[in-house]
Amino acid sequence: YEGPDGVPAMPVVDDEHVLGIIGRRRLQRLGRRRFGSTRAAEVMAIPPQAPVLAPDDPLWDALDTMNSGGIDGLAVAVEGRLTGMLTRDSVSEAVRNRAAADAARRAAGA
């Protein structure tokens, strides 16, 4: 399952404070028939499986956490308040963009 905007994971929040993460893999395992009768708290990944990241946490550690936990994303928060999401897809896109920019700089300098 992928959300309407292609979002692989969404935070579950209460008054801007992160409670957990729901990712597409968990929704796939749940099955569409059970969506209407299942509450977010029943399927969300919570700390420590899905820790809340700080903006300056190491990217490699976050990727390792996602891989080892089989989760699709992690919330990023400052003082417990959601500021963003880190997903496998966002990391892949950032790496692709960085590689393209580096290639363009090398080509311009050649």
Order of alpha helices (4+ residues) and beta strands (2+ residues): beta-beta-alpha-alpha-alpha-beta-beta-alpha
